[in-house]
Amino acid sequence: MYLGCDVLDKQVVDRRQARIGKVDGIVLTAADDGRLKIAFIEMGTPALVRRLSRRLYAWMLASSQRAQAGDGWRPYRIPWSKITDVGVDIEADVDNSETPLERAQEWLRQHIFSHIPGGRS
């Protein structure tokens, strides 16, 4: 499996086939024999920003800490053991309604996109 092609940036769907988001990061761990294995996939703005620009990520992290956002500004992680299939979409044995990603999307819709012309469509 090629992580960059087969996993990164792929659409993730939950057990009901509802779209959750896209894979923005991959967390690897070292096994006892020294081989790397996938521990988690990461989703959400923090993972994407960290991947695109370390400098912007550091600034956003510092800003969120000053705003006392607490742990709310962390990537959402799905354990690799919850991944049931890697194909066109990545299927995960999770429920979208139980993830913080849906709450974050709703916050963005209410506070950001509603102020942009055409942002509600």
C-alpha positions as CSV (number, residue, x, y, z in Angstrom):
1,M,0.0,0.0,0.0
2,Y,1.2,3.5,-0.9
3,L,0.1,5.8,1.8
4,G,0.4,8.9,-0.2
5,C,-1.8,7.5,-3.0
6,D,-4.0,5.0,-1.3
7,V,-4.9,6.9,2.0
8,L,-3.9,10.5,2.1
9,D,-6.6,12.9,0.8
10,K,-9.2,10.1,0.3
11,Q,-12.8,10.6,1.3
12,V,-13.7,8.9,4.6
13,V,-17.2,7.5,5.1
14,D,-18.8,6.2,8.3
15,R,-20.6,2.9,8.8
16,R,-23.8,4.4,7.3
17,Q,-21.8,5.6,4.2
18,A,-22.2,9.2,5.3
19,R,-19.2,11.4,4.3
20,I,-17.1,12.5,7.2
21,G,-14.3,14.3,5.5
22,K,-10.9,13.6,3.9
23,V,-7.8,12.1,5.4
24,D,-5.5,15.1,6.2
25,G,-2.8,13.2,8.1
26,I,-1.4,9.8,9.0
27,V,0.1,8.9,12.3
28,L,2.7,6.1,12.3
29,T,4.2,4.2,15.2
30,A,7.2,1.9,15.3
31,A,6.6,-1.8,16.1
32,D,8.9,-3.8,18.3
33,D,10.7,-5.1,15.3
34,G,11.4,-1.6,14.0
35,R,8.8,-1.6,11.2
36,L,6.4,1.3,10.9
37,K,2.7,0.7,11.1
38,I,-0.3,3.0,10.8
39,A,-1.8,4.0,14.1
40,F,-4.3,6.6,13.2
41,I,-5.6,8.7,10.3
42,E,-6.2,12.3,11.1
43,M,-8.9,14.6,9.8
44,G,-9.8,18.2,10.3
45,T,-8.3,21.7,9.7
46,P,-5.4,21.4,12.2
47,A,-4.0,18.3,10.4
48,L,-4.4,19.9,7.0
49,V,-2.9,23.2,8.1
50,R,0.1,21.4,9.8
51,R,0.6,19.5,6.5
52,L,0.6,22.6,4.3
53,S,2.6,25.0,6.5
54,R,4.3,24.4,9.8
55,R,4.6,28.1,10.3
56,L,0.9,28.7,9.8
57,Y,0.1,25.8,12.1
58,A,2.3,27.2,14.9
59,W,0.6,30.6,14.5
60,M,-2.9,29.0,14.5
61,L,-2.0,26.8,17.5
62,A,-0.7,29.8,19.5
63,S,-3.9,31.8,18.5
64,S,-6.2,29.1,19.7
65,Q,-4.3,28.8,23.0
66,R,-4.6,32.6,23.5
67,A,-8.3,32.3,22.7
68,Q,-8.5,29.5,25.3
69,A,-9.9,27.1,22.7
70,G,-8.4,24.2,24.8
71,D,-8.3,20.8,23.2
72,G,-10.9,21.8,20.6
73,W,-8.1,22.6,18.1
74,R,-6.8,19.2,17.5
75,P,-7.1,16.8,14.6
76,Y,-9.8,14.2,14.9
77,R,-8.1,10.8,14.9
78,I,-9.6,7.5,13.8
79,P,-7.6,4.4,14.9
80,W,-6.5,2.3,12.0
81,S,-8.2,-0.7,13.6
82,K,-11.5,1.0,12.9
83,I,-10.8,1.2,9.1
84,T,-12.8,-1.5,7.4
85,D,-11.9,-0.9,3.7
86,V,-9.5,1.2,1.6
87,G,-10.9,1.5,-1.9
88,V,-12.4,4.5,-3.7
89,D,-13.4,5.7,-0.3
90,I,-12.0,4.8,3.1
91,E,-14.7,3.1,5.2
92,A,-14.5,3.5,8.9
93,D,-16.4,1.8,11.7
94,V,-17.5,5.1,13.3
95,D,-20.6,7.2,13.5
96,N,-20.4,10.7,12.0
97,S,-22.8,12.1,14.6
98,E,-20.5,11.0,17.4
99,T,-17.4,12.8,15.9
100,P,-16.4,16.4,16.7
101,L,-16.1,17.0,12.9
102,E,-19.8,17.4,12.5
103,R,-19.9,20.0,15.3
104,A,-17.0,21.9,13.7
105,Q,-18.7,21.9,10.3
106,E,-21.9,23.3,11.9
107,W,-20.0,26.0,13.7
108,L,-18.3,27.0,10.4
109,R,-21.7,27.1,8.6
110,Q,-23.2,29.4,11.3
111,H,-20.3,31.7,12.0
112,I,-18.3,31.9,8.8
113,F,-20.1,30.6,5.7
114,S,-23.3,32.4,6.5
115,H,-21.5,35.7,6.1
116,I,-20.1,34.9,2.7
117,P,-22.4,35.6,-0.3
118,G,-23.5,32.2,-1.6
119,G,-21.9,30.5,1.4
120,R,-25.2,28.8,2.4
121,S,-25.7,26.9,-0.8
